[in-house]
Amino acid sequence: MKRGRLYLFFLILTISVFISACGGSRVNNVYTSYSTRQIAEAIISKQESIAPMNYLTPDGEFFWEYITGRYQIDISEIDILDGIIFYAGGVIVDEIAILRLADKADAASVSDLLLAYADRRRVAFSGYAPIQAGILANAVVRANGYHVALLVTEDPKGAQSAFLELFSEFPPAGNNYTILSPVINNEESNYSGESKPDEPAIMDDEISQDETKQTIDYAEQLIDDEAEIVYEDDAYNRSSVLGAWYTGSTAMLSPMNRRVFDKCVYVINSVITDDMNEFDKQLAIINWIIMWSVYDPEFLSNSPTATPDPNNDNPYGVLINQVGNCFGFTYTFQLFMDLLGIESMVVHGYDFTGGLHAWNLVHIYGNWYAVDVTLDVTLNNPLGVDISHKPQYITHRHLNVTSEYLWNELGHYWDWFSVPIAE
């Protein structure tokens, strides 16, 4: 019996050696002759679908800022000998990072930090871009010896296999890998995702030249007739716009607030009619916002050269530049409700991720209703589309809902008793 077991053992051993010799078995090593860039490009070349990406290297301007700021790696404690970070930027989350450490004992802690980074980005995208949030939820971090890889792609398993293959006993021949899409180094370009047009797109029924001429004429009028008025820090001011609306005088408006005022007048004249009730007016304004604007694509970008609109949190960003975040959409909707004489208020709270969020309450037909314009905008214009995108039809899931729906179904939370309850 023992002789039979011994014979079986040697038979299995012989078969294993034969398979290994034929290349059927690959044993992972902790060393590789490939550079971090070659490793990253090998991974990218095996991906069937991956976004065009920029890259950062240790000799570039932003690499170490990215390492310490976004990855939160303490380089005074952890020595990184080399690395490369490929990132898509904008609202595309594809990212491949390869780091070579001086001490492989640090690989576990670096892996934890990279996973935490991917999870923070997942939280930021949740609710606004579910597909991108899903890619981040499936992100893989793999350590092998002195190297750690962050793999955020649609095919993280394939990326992991490509990474480990370069440490195998029989790595692929050659090291001349090329990526699928052009790469622009950070020292050579400030590219950060979708380029922002010089002028916002204009709806078909709007004459942009007329609006520009009105703005220029008004600015010249200020210079000629009211030279004593100096706007050193021109900023959106809700009270100024409302004051001009109710008094009929725009003389004291700054150039920025005049543009907001003129746009509001244009919109109201375009979509509001005398036979509309309060709900019709509310719906017309929300539909116009959805057709006109998108969530600021640079606001959630991980690019070190990202350029979020400085006015994305107020009506100027939404009305003039066609981009906003939750505060911009909320305050724009409130401004229109004020101009139309519909009672409303802004609610400040948190979304289900724990991030700051804002939405509205409106009082129509004698009742309070909750409205989350931001979620309706991103529902119809998913993150990543540009301002020329127009949905074929508009869907509303966050219009005139109850406070209970926001709390229980959407995960919004706030000081419940500080504002009216939408029942």
Secondary structure, 3 states (H helix, E strand, C coil): CHHHHHHHHHHHHHHHHHHHHCCCCCCCCCCCCCCHHHHHHHHHHCCCCCCCEEEECCCCCCHHHHHHHHCCCCCCCCCEEEEEEEECCCCCCCEEEEEEECCHHHHHHHHHHHHHHHHHHHHHHCCCCHHHHHHHHCCEEEEECCEEEEEECCCHHHHHHHHHHCCCCCCCCCCCCCCCCCEEECCCCCCCCCCCCCCCCCCCCCCHHHHHHHHHHHHHHHHHHCCCCCCCCCCCCHHHHHHHHHHCCCCCCCHHHHHHHHHHHHHHHHHCCCCCCHHHHHHHHHHHHHHHCEECCCCCCCCCCCCCCCCCCCHHHHHCCCEECHHHHHHHHHHHHHHCCCCEEEEEEECCCCCEEEEEEEEECCEEEEECHHHHHHHHCCCCCCCCCCCCCCCCCCCCECHHHHHHHHCCECCHHHCCCCC
